[in-house]
Amino acid sequence: MYSILYAKGCEELKVEAKDIPIIQRFMTEFWKVIKEFYQVELTDDYSEQACNRLDELGELAGICPDQNDKQFILDCILALNNALSSKQRGLIKNVQHEE
């Protein structure tokens, strides 16, 4: 069981996975997607699979009752999408310079 302990002054706040099940599920799946797609490729198949997986992650935001948690999920997905897009643009530039 994972837990996070925050010390704030004299008061402590302990958050466990069971307290935030959607975020816990999202973070687990988010990490899998990062590992699966971080080595970018310039293929249609790669792009389609990455988009599909990011869409699947976005479905978790749709079932999230807390608006702050929902926004956190969407922000993480957007950040990963931007990172992958940036890495692909870098590969495209490298390919163009080699030609």
Sequence and secondary structure as in RCSB ss.txt:
>XXXX:A:sequence
MYSILYAKGCEELKVEAKDIPIIQRFMTEFWKVIKEFYQVELTDDYSEQACNRLDELGELAGICPDQNDKQFILD
CILALNNALSSKQRGLIKNVQHEE
>XXXX:A:secstr
  EEEEEETTEEEEEEGGGSHHHHHHHHHHHHHHHHHSS   SHHHHHHHHHHHHHHHHHHHT   HHHHHHHHH
HHHHHHHHHHHHHHHHHHHHHHH 
